[in-house]
Amino acid sequence: MTVLPYKEEPADKKAQVARMFNNIATTYDLLNHVLSLGIDVTWRKKATKMLARWQPKHLLDVATGTADFAIELSKIPSVEQVVGVDISEKMLEHGREKVRQKKLSEKILLEYGDSENLQYENNTFDAVTVAFGVRNFANLEKGLQEIFRVLKPGGVLLVLEFSKPKRFPIKQLYRFYFTRWVPFIGKLISKDRAAYAYLPESVDAFPDGMQFVDILKQTGFKETKWYPLTFGISSIYLGVKPS
């Protein structure tokens, strides 16, 4: 099932997602931290620490948005460069400004890029990351195939994504918060209710947990792992491209 931000418009998910993020770019960081109660920062730090075990030098951060994860990844001692790509120019503008302010312009490069048609050669990156972005891919399988292609043999994919808690009462509280409060707060701050109504719908439609692990395996990834975080509200997924 394809979930769209603007249901009344023609069904081109990629174009709609780009437009949505352009619309909310100025308030995206604030809303992320408010709506996740600041836990998203902890999740990124945990994912970065996990990835550091592979000692990657050249990283690709897909759906990089305003570069929060790219900035965190650049702190890994072995990292020489992080390339971040996104289909929203407005998000990239904000990301570039953050990178400049932190004096990381020589280490972090942000470029316009489509996850389903990456502009890089085969076997280019030691690691690829996607934080809260795979559920926005218009074609999940095609996006993962492109990531697999640009990874070096032995390279690792790390995905950080929202998931659906399964246990009472977290499941019920989470659902109420995501379906009622998130759209309401999102509309107040960003003035785009559709964007934050789309968030819980896209999470609900995403094949999380073992379903996503199975998709990674079908794409060709080995040594796949799934680590639920914070009662299953989000998850880290890992997959390695065979040598």
ABEGO torsion letter per residue (X at the ends): XBBBABAABBBBAAAAAAAAAAAAAAAAAAAAAAAAGGAAAAAAAAAAAAAAAAGBABBBBBGAEAGAAAAAAAABAABABBBBBBABAAAAAAAAAAAAAAGAAAABBBBBBBAABBABBBGABABBBBBGAAAABABAAAAAAAAAAABBBGBBBBBBBBBBBABOAAAAAAAAAAAAAAAAAAAAAAGBAAAAAAAAAAAAABBBEAAAAAAAAAAGBBGBBBBBBGGGABBBBBBBBBX
